[in-house]
């Protein structure tokens, strides 16, 4: 699709657009892309449409010439255009990390479009230590000579992910790297996007009012039990602020659960069955 400023944005579109069930809109983490939702889409697309976006500067979408456009307001505009382009007037939003913050933002700017929200390891407060770790990780390209080395690097760097098999790690690596013209593997995102964070563009502030916009919207919230992004105190406060919040803690997992863990799969399927 073409964004409002002419950039070409890529999205994956699974399932039957005419299904009576509400579409599932999948929004990835800060540097991630639509590939992260391939397994979820394969399960859910048997009964509903599943749409997953590559934000500008990620995956198969164009990189923005102006790094200042890597900002939540721009992402929300892109998402609104995606909903219009696909004729999706009302959706369930699954958001991992940044995607969860955008899901909350969507409930503010397009409240009638949001029927339900799934927050994956994110809340109205982002732990400073975890955010600092992410900023350090994403801002510098770390080329790898081949896929085995890319997998080994990710295993060392992100040991608290829930992947157990070599196939899982390779799938994750293929959603993290792309082959460059030099033959090496490079991060599959525009590393300049970290400049926006360091300049405070879109940096997390007081997000509790935005969380409050979820109001009566059904929400399922996941937390990796050892996450350094969504702390346990914030997770508890979310439940206090929204008593109907459905919470699931995924044991032994950091930021962020893949949602392919047994506890996550069953909770996700049960929640989606409501729509």
C-alpha positions as CSV (number, residue, x, y, z in Angstrom):
1,X,0.0,0.0,0.0
2,X,1.0,3.6,-0.4
3,X,1.2,5.7,2.8
4,X,0.0,9.3,3.0
5,X,3.5,10.6,2.2
6,X,4.1,8.3,-0.7
7,X,6.2,5.6,1.1
8,X,5.4,2.0,0.0
9,X,4.4,-0.1,3.1
10,X,4.2,-3.8,3.1
11,X,1.6,-5.9,4.9
12,X,0.6,-9.6,5.0
13,X,-3.1,-10.5,4.4
14,X,-4.2,-13.9,5.5
15,X,-7.6,-15.7,5.5
16,X,-11.0,-14.8,4.2
17,X,-11.8,-11.1,3.9
18,X,-15.5,-12.0,4.0
19,X,-15.3,-14.0,7.2
20,X,-18.1,-13.1,9.7
21,X,-15.5,-13.1,12.5
22,X,-13.6,-9.8,13.1
23,X,-10.2,-9.4,11.5
24,X,-7.1,-9.7,13.7
25,X,-4.6,-6.8,13.2
26,X,-1.1,-7.7,14.2
27,X,1.4,-4.9,15.2
28,X,5.0,-5.9,15.9
29,X,7.6,-4.7,18.3
30,X,9.9,-1.7,17.7
31,X,12.3,-3.3,15.2
32,X,10.2,-6.4,14.3
33,X,8.0,-7.0,11.3
34,X,5.0,-9.0,10.1
35,X,7.1,-12.2,9.9
36,X,6.7,-12.5,13.7
37,X,3.0,-13.4,13.3
38,X,3.3,-16.1,10.7
39,X,2.5,-18.9,13.1
40,X,-0.4,-17.1,14.8
41,X,-1.8,-16.2,11.4
42,X,-1.6,-19.8,10.2
43,X,-3.8,-20.9,13.1
44,X,-6.2,-17.9,13.1
45,X,-6.7,-17.6,9.3
46,X,-8.8,-20.7,9.2
47,X,-11.7,-18.7,10.6
48,X,-10.8,-15.0,10.3
49,X,-8.8,-12.5,8.3
50,X,-5.4,-11.7,9.7
51,X,-3.5,-8.5,8.7
52,X,0.1,-7.8,9.8
53,X,2.0,-4.6,9.0
54,X,5.7,-3.9,8.4
55,X,6.1,-0.4,9.9
56,X,8.0,2.1,7.8
57,X,11.7,1.4,8.1
58,X,11.2,-2.3,8.8
59,X,11.0,-5.5,6.8
60,X,9.7,-5.0,3.3
61,X,8.4,-1.5,3.8
62,X,10.3,1.5,2.5
63,X,12.8,3.3,4.8
64,X,11.9,6.9,5.6
65,X,14.3,9.6,4.3
66,X,13.5,11.6,7.5
67,X,14.2,9.7,10.7
68,X,11.9,12.1,12.6
69,X,9.0,10.3,11.0
70,X,9.8,7.2,13.0
71,X,7.2,8.3,15.6
72,X,4.0,7.0,17.0
73,X,1.8,9.6,15.4
74,X,3.1,8.6,12.0
75,X,2.7,4.9,12.7
76,X,-0.9,5.5,13.8
77,X,-1.6,7.4,10.6
78,X,-0.1,4.5,8.6
79,X,-2.2,2.0,10.5
80,X,-5.4,4.1,9.9
81,X,-4.6,4.0,6.1
82,X,-4.0,0.3,6.3
83,X,-7.5,-0.2,7.9
84,X,-9.0,1.9,5.1
85,X,-7.1,0.2,2.3
86,X,-8.2,-3.3,3.5
87,X,-11.8,-2.2,4.3
88,X,-11.3,-3.2,8.0
89,X,-13.8,-1.1,9.9
90,X,-13.5,-3.0,13.2
91,X,-10.7,-5.2,14.4
92,X,-9.1,-7.1,17.3
93,X,-5.6,-5.7,17.7
94,X,-2.7,-7.8,18.8
95,X,0.3,-5.6,19.7
96,X,3.7,-6.7,20.9
97,X,5.8,-4.1,22.7
98,X,5.5,-1.0,20.6
99,X,2.6,-2.6,18.8
100,X,0.7,-2.7,22.1
101,X,1.3,1.0,22.7
102,X,0.0,1.6,19.2
103,X,-3.0,-0.5,20.0
104,X,-3.8,1.7,23.0
105,X,-3.2,4.8,20.8
106,X,-5.6,3.4,18.2
107,X,-8.2,3.2,20.9
108,X,-7.8,6.9,21.4
109,X,-7.8,8.1,17.7
110,X,-10.1,5.5,16.2
111,X,-12.1,4.1,19.2
112,X,-14.9,2.6,17.1
113,X,-12.4,0.5,15.1
114,X,-11.1,-1.4,18.2
115,X,-13.2,-4.3,19.3
116,X,-10.6,-6.0,21.5
117,X,-6.9,-5.6,22.3
118,X,-4.1,-8.1,23.1
119,X,-1.1,-6.5,24.8
120,X,2.0,-8.6,24.6
121,X,4.6,-7.7,27.3
122,X,3.8,-4.0,27.3
123,X,1.9,-1.6,29.5
124,X,1.5,2.0,30.5
125,X,5.0,2.1,32.1
126,X,8.1,0.9,30.3
127,X,11.0,-0.1,32.6
128,X,14.0,2.1,32.1
129,X,16.6,-0.6,32.3
130,X,14.8,-2.7,29.6
131,X,14.3,0.4,27.4
132,X,18.0,1.2,27.7
133,X,18.9,-2.3,26.7
134,X,16.7,-2.1,23.6
135,X,18.1,1.2,22.5
136,X,21.7,-0.1,22.8
137,X,20.8,-3.2,20.8
138,X,18.9,-1.6,17.9
139,X,21.0,1.4,17.1
140,X,24.0,-0.3,15.6
141,X,24.0,-2.8,12.8
142,X,25.8,-6.0,13.6
143,X,26.4,-7.8,10.3
144,X,26.7,-11.6,10.4
145,X,28.4,-13.7,7.7
146,X,25.7,-16.4,7.5
147,X,22.6,-17.8,9.1
148,X,24.3,-20.0,11.7
149,X,26.3,-17.1,13.0
150,X,23.2,-14.9,13.0
151,X,21.4,-17.6,15.1
152,X,24.3,-17.9,17.5
153,X,24.4,-14.1,18.0
154,X,20.7,-13.9,18.8
155,X,20.9,-16.9,21.2
156,X,23.6,-15.0,23.1
157,X,22.0,-11.6,23.0
158,X,18.4,-12.7,23.7
159,X,18.7,-15.7,26.0
160,X,15.4,-15.3,27.7
161,X,13.2,-15.9,24.6
162,X,11.2,-19.0,24.7
163,X,12.5,-20.7,21.5
164,X,13.7,-24.2,22.1
165,X,14.4,-25.7,18.7
166,X,17.0,-24.8,16.0
167,X,14.1,-24.2,13.6
168,X,12.5,-21.7,16.0
169,X,15.7,-19.7,16.3
170,X,16.3,-19.8,12.5
171,X,12.7,-18.5,11.9
172,X,13.4,-15.7,14.4
173,X,16.7,-14.9,12.7
174,X,15.1,-14.7,9.3
175,X,12.7,-12.1,10.8
176,X,15.7,-10.2,12.2
177,X,18.2,-10.1,9.3
178,X,18.2,-9.6,5.6
179,X,20.9,-10.3,3.1
180,X,22.7,-7.1,2.0
181,X,24.4,-6.3,-1.4
182,X,27.7,-7.2,0.3
183,X,26.5,-10.7,0.9
184,X,26.4,-10.3,4.7
185,X,23.3,-10.4,6.8
186,X,22.2,-7.0,8.3
187,X,19.4,-6.0,10.7
188,X,16.1,-5.8,8.9
189,X,15.3,-2.4,10.1
190,X,16.6,1.2,9.6
191,X,19.0,1.7,12.5
192,X,18.4,5.4,12.3
193,X,15.0,4.9,14.0
194,X,17.0,4.9,17.3
195,X,17.7,8.6,16.7
196,X,14.0,9.4,17.2
197,X,14.1,7.6,20.6
198,X,17.3,9.3,21.7
199,X,15.8,12.7,20.8
200,X,12.7,11.9,22.8
201,X,10.4,11.7,19.7
202,X,7.7,9.2,20.8
203,X,9.6,8.3,24.0
204,X,7.3,6.7,26.6
205,X,5.8,9.3,28.9
206,X,2.7,9.1,31.1
207,X,0.7,6.4,29.2
208,X,-1.9,5.7,31.9
209,X,-4.5,8.0,30.4
210,X,-4.0,6.2,27.1
211,X,-4.4,2.9,28.8
212,X,-7.6,4.3,30.3
213,X,-8.9,4.8,26.7
214,X,-9.3,1.0,26.6
215,X,-12.3,1.6,28.9
216,X,-14.9,-1.2,28.3
217,X,-12.8,-2.8,25.5
218,X,-12.0,-6.4,26.3
219,X,-8.2,-6.7,26.8
220,X,-5.9,-9.7,27.2
221,X,-2.5,-8.9,28.6
222,X,0.6,-11.1,28.5
223,X,3.7,-10.7,30.5
224,X,7.0,-12.6,30.2
225,X,7.6,-13.6,33.8
226,X,11.2,-12.3,33.7
227,X,10.5,-9.4,31.4
228,X,12.6,-6.2,31.8
229,X,10.1,-4.1,29.9
230,X,6.8,-4.8,31.7
231,X,7.5,-5.0,35.4
232,X,5.4,-7.0,37.9
233,X,4.2,-3.9,39.7
234,X,2.9,-2.3,36.5
235,X,1.2,-5.6,35.6
236,X,-0.6,-5.5,39.0
237,X,-1.5,-1.8,38.6
238,X,-3.0,-2.5,35.1
239,X,-5.3,-5.1,36.7
240,X,-6.3,-2.6,39.4
241,X,-7.1,0.1,36.8
242,X,-9.0,-2.3,34.6
243,X,-10.7,-5.0,36.7
244,X,-11.9,-7.0,33.7
245,X,-8.4,-7.3,32.3
246,X,-7.4,-10.9,31.5
247,X,-3.8,-11.4,32.5
248,X,-1.4,-14.3,31.6
249,X,2.1,-14.6,32.9
250,X,4.4,-16.8,30.7
251,X,6.9,-18.5,32.9
252,X,10.6,-18.3,32.3
253,X,10.3,-15.9,29.4
254,X,11.6,-12.4,29.0
255,X,10.7,-9.7,26.5
256,X,8.7,-10.7,24.6
257,X,6.7,-14.0,24.6
258,X,6.3,-15.5,21.1
259,X,2.7,-16.4,22.0
260,X,3.5,-19.9,20.8
261,X,4.1,-21.0,24.3
262,X,1.3,-23.4,25.6
263,X,0.0,-21.0,28.2
264,X,-0.1,-18.2,25.6
265,X,-1.7,-20.2,22.8
266,X,-4.6,-21.4,24.9
267,X,-5.3,-17.9,26.3
268,X,-5.0,-16.3,22.9
269,X,-7.4,-18.8,21.2
270,X,-9.9,-18.5,24.1
271,X,-9.8,-14.7,23.8
272,X,-10.2,-14.6,20.1
273,X,-13.2,-16.9,20.2
274,X,-15.1,-14.0,21.7
275,X,-15.0,-12.0,18.5
